[in-house]
């Protein structure tokens, strides 16, 4: 029974998932996650901050202890937009290797999208043929069109929640001018993919990662008392209403909402605005999936093991 570990070093958080392959099925045995904001300084200065690097290294050492305790046979460690965009990413990957022995793969936005797609279609019952996957992370947003479980097209846009918060939102609550500039920037980026999404006549949009989880959680809590025809789907109207509501709230008021923790509350306004703008560019709502990049890595490792 081989045991695999997937480590995802993101711009906002670092995540670990460990799974055992039992009768061709991956059984998750351990998960861990911590917000380290590794990408925060990258979007401001172009370089990784030493304190954020040190924090991330500490978390990775904890992850390594977990892999040893679980008797992991194969580990894959990938990094995404923060390391793609920073000029000192080599110093960080060398540091990780010196401390843990792990080699960090800095993957492209398109490879990130491919792995997320693989993770979602491997571990989710979908039931439709034309699918849009939305993965909004700390530094980038991957949009993947999938027909009959095969990728048709992919785009990686600089619309991550940490990146946009750093670049545009400097007051709490944000000022109208900041929100207007952010909305215009998101709209310009989404114009690049709008025609493709509209032409695809998508039957279902599946959103992964923390921003989507938080939005889905708040919407679900709000409609517990109200009847809903499809409780699994977050509608266009619900997304746009929630995004407008979050823009008016202070950080403390956002933290008080169910499903939004203190660190997520710092970046949720920008993340919600990306989803609200997506709803104006051909998307009619979304279903949240807890599957993501780590699941794609695990599924890839299991497939490679089977063919090894």
C-alpha positions in Angstrom: 0.0 0.0 0.0 2.0 3.0 -1.2 1.5 6.3 0.6 1.7 9.6 -1.2 2.0 13.2 0.1 1.2 16.3 -1.8 2.4 19.7 -0.6 1.0 22.9 -2.2 3.0 26.1 -1.5 0.6 28.9 -2.4 0.7 32.6 -2.3 -1.7 32.6 0.7 -1.4 29.3 2.4 0.7 26.1 2.5 -1.3 22.8 2.4 -0.5 19.1 2.9 -2.5 16.1 2.0 -1.4 12.5 2.6 -3.2 9.5 1.1 -2.8 5.7 0.8 -3.5 3.8 -2.3 -5.8 0.9 -1.4 -7.3 -1.2 -4.1 -6.8 1.6 -6.7 -8.5 4.1 -4.4 -6.8 7.0 -2.6 -7.7 7.1 1.1 -6.8 10.4 2.8 -5.1 9.8 6.1 -3.8 13.3 7.1 -4.3 16.9 6.1 -2.8 20.2 7.3 -2.9 23.8 6.3 -1.5 27.1 7.5 -1.8 30.7 6.1 1.8 32.1 5.6 1.1 34.8 3.0 4.3 33.9 1.1 3.1 35.9 -1.9 2.1 39.1 -0.1 5.4 40.9 -0.5 6.0 39.5 -4.0 3.0 41.5 -5.4 4.3 44.6 -3.7 8.1 44.4 -4.1 8.7 41.5 -6.5 10.5 39.4 -3.8 9.6 36.9 -1.1 9.8 38.4 2.4 12.3 36.7 4.7 9.8 36.4 7.6 7.2 34.9 5.3 9.9 32.5 4.0 10.9 31.5 7.5 7.2 31.0 8.6 6.7 28.8 5.5 9.8 26.8 6.2 8.6 26.1 9.8 5.3 24.8 8.4 7.1 22.6 5.9 9.2 21.1 8.7 5.9 20.2 10.5 4.6 18.7 7.3 7.8 16.7 6.9 7.3 15.3 10.4 3.8 14.3 9.5 5.0 12.5 6.3 7.6 10.6 8.4 5.0 9.6 11.0 2.6 8.3 8.2 5.4 6.4 6.5 5.0 8.3 3.2 6.7 6.6 0.2 6.5 9.5 -2.3 6.3 13.2 -1.8 5.7 16.0 -4.4 6.1 19.6 -3.4 4.8 22.3 -5.8 4.8 26.0 -5.7 2.5 28.4 -7.7 2.2 32.1 -8.4 4.2 33.5 -5.5 7.4 31.6 -6.6 6.6 32.1 -10.3 6.6 35.8 -9.9 9.4 36.4 -7.3 13.0 37.2 -8.2 14.4 35.4 -5.2 12.4 32.1 -5.5 15.7 30.2 -6.0 16.9 31.3 -2.5 13.7 29.9 -1.0 13.7 26.6 -2.9 17.3 26.1 -1.9 16.4 26.8 1.7 13.5 24.2 1.6 15.9 21.6 0.1 18.6 22.3 2.7 16.1 21.9 5.6 13.8 19.1 4.3 15.6 17.4 1.4 12.5 18.2 -0.7 12.9 19.6 -4.2 10.2 22.2 -4.9 8.7 22.2 -8.4 7.6 25.7 -9.4 4.8 24.9 -11.8 3.2 27.1 -14.5 -0.4 28.4 -14.2 -1.4 26.0 -17.0 0.1 23.0 -15.2 -1.6 24.2 -12.0 -4.9 24.3 -13.9 -4.3 20.8 -15.4 -3.6 19.3 -12.0 -6.6 20.9 -10.4 -8.8 19.6 -13.2 -7.4 16.1 -12.7 -8.0 16.3 -9.0 -11.6 17.4 -9.4 -12.7 15.0 -12.2 -10.9 12.1 -10.4 -12.7 12.7 -7.1 -16.1 14.3 -7.9 -19.3 13.0 -9.4 -20.1 15.7 -12.0 -23.0 14.4 -14.1 -22.6 17.0 -16.9 -20.4 17.2 -20.0 -19.6 20.9 -20.3 -17.8 22.2 -17.2 -15.9 25.3 -16.1 -13.4 25.0 -13.2 -12.6 28.2 -11.3 -9.6 28.1 -8.9 -9.0 31.5 -7.3 -5.9 31.4 -5.2 -3.7 34.0 -3.5 -1.8 35.1 -6.6 -3.7 33.8 -9.7 -7.1 32.5 -10.9 -7.1 29.4 -13.2 -10.1 29.0 -15.4 -10.4 25.6 -17.2 -13.1 24.6 -19.7 -13.6 20.9 -19.7 -15.8 18.8 -22.1 -16.5 15.2 -21.2 -13.7 15.3 -18.5 -11.2 16.4 -21.1 -9.6 19.9 -20.9 -10.7 22.1 -23.8 -8.9 25.3 -22.9 -7.2 26.9 -19.9 -6.4 30.4 -18.8 -4.3 31.7 -15.8 -5.1 35.3 -14.9 -3.4 37.5 -12.3 -6.6 37.7 -10.2 -5.5 36.2 -6.9 -7.1 37.5 -3.7 -3.8 38.4 -1.9 -2.4 40.0 -5.1 -5.5 42.2 -5.7 -5.8 43.2 -2.0 -2.2 44.3 -2.0 -2.5 46.2 -5.2 -5.9 47.9 -4.9 -7.4 47.9 -1.4 -5.6 50.1 1.1 -8.4 51.1 3.4 -10.9 49.3 5.6 -13.6 49.2 4.5 -12.3 49.9 1.0 -12.9 53.3 -0.6 -15.3 53.6 -3.6 -12.4 54.7 -5.8 -10.3 51.6 -4.8 -13.3 49.3 -5.5 -13.9 51.0 -8.9 -10.3 50.6 -10.0 -10.2 47.0 -8.8 -13.5 46.2 -10.7 -12.1 47.8 -13.9 -8.9 45.7 -13.6 -10.8 42.4 -13.1 -13.2 43.3 -15.9 -10.3 43.9 -18.3 -8.7 40.5 -17.4 -12.0 38.6 -17.8 -12.6 40.2 -21.2 -9.8 38.0 -22.4 -11.8 34.8 -21.7 -15.4 35.9 -21.8 -16.1 34.9 -25.4 -14.6 31.5 -24.9 -16.7 30.9 -21.7 -19.9 32.1 -23.4 -19.3 30.0 -26.5 -18.7 26.9 -24.4 -22.4 27.0 -23.1 -21.2 25.7 -19.7 -23.6 23.5 -17.8 -21.9 23.7 -14.5 -19.1 25.9 -12.9 -17.2 24.2 -10.1 -15.1 26.5 -7.8 -12.2 25.3 -5.6 -10.0 26.8 -2.9 -10.5 29.0 0.1 -12.4 32.0 -1.4 -15.0 29.8 -2.9 -15.3 27.8 0.3 -15.9 31.0 2.3 -18.4 32.5 -0.1 -20.3 29.2 -0.2 -20.3 28.9 3.6 -21.7 32.4 4.1 -24.4 31.9 1.5 -25.4 28.5 2.9 -25.7 30.0 6.5 -27.9 32.8 5.2 -30.3 30.6 3.4 -30.8 28.0 6.1 -34.0 29.8 7.0 -34.9 30.4 3.4 -35.9 27.7 1.0 -33.6 27.0 -1.9 -34.3 25.0 -5.1 -30.6 23.9 -5.3 -28.7 24.2 -2.0 -25.5 23.0 -3.6 -25.3 25.9 -6.1 -24.3 29.4 -5.2 -26.3 31.5 -7.6 -25.2 34.6 -9.5 -27.6 36.8 -7.5 -26.2 35.4 -4.2 -22.6 36.0 -5.2 -23.2 39.6 -6.3 -25.3 40.4 -3.3 -22.6 39.0 -0.9 -19.8 40.8 -2.7 -21.6 44.1 -2.4 -22.2 43.4 1.3 -18.6 42.5 2.1 -17.4 45.8 0.4 -19.3 47.8 3.0 -18.1 45.9 6.1 -15.0 46.5 8.2 -12.5 43.7 8.9 -14.1 42.9 12.3 -17.6 42.7 10.7 -16.3 40.4 8.0 -14.6 38.1 10.6 -18.0 37.8 12.4 -19.6 36.2 9.4 -19.9 32.4 9.5 -17.3 30.6 7.4 -14.8 33.5 7.1 -11.9 33.2 9.5 -9.6 36.2 10.5 -7.0 35.7 7.8 -9.6 35.0 5.0 -11.5 38.1 6.1 -8.4 40.2 5.2 -8.6 39.2 1.5 -12.3 38.1 1.0 -13.4 41.5 -0.5 -11.1 41.1 -3.5 -11.8 37.4 -3.9 -15.6 38.0 -3.8 -15.3 40.8 -6.4 -13.6 38.4 -8.9 -16.5 35.9 -8.5 -19.0 38.8 -8.8 -17.3 39.9 -12.0 -17.2 36.4 -13.4 -21.0 36.3 -13.0 -21.1 39.3 -15.4 -18.9 37.5 -17.9 -20.9 34.4 -18.7 -21.0 32.4 -15.5 -24.4 31.8 -13.9 -23.3 30.6 -10.4 -21.0 27.9 -9.0 -20.8 24.7 -6.9 -18.0 24.6 -4.4 -15.7 21.6 -4.4 -13.1 20.8 -1.6 -10.9 19.1 -4.2 -8.0 20.9 -5.7 -4.3 21.0 -6.5 -3.2 18.5 -3.9 -5.8 16.0 -5.1 -4.5 16.4 -8.6 -1.0 15.7 -7.4 -2.1 12.6 -5.5 -4.1 11.3 -8.4 -1.1 11.9 -10.7 1.2 10.1 -8.3 -1.2 7.2 -8.1 -1.5 7.0 -11.9 2.3 7.1 -12.3 2.7 4.4 -9.7 0.2 2.2 -11.5 2.2 2.6 -14.7 5.6 2.3 -13.1 
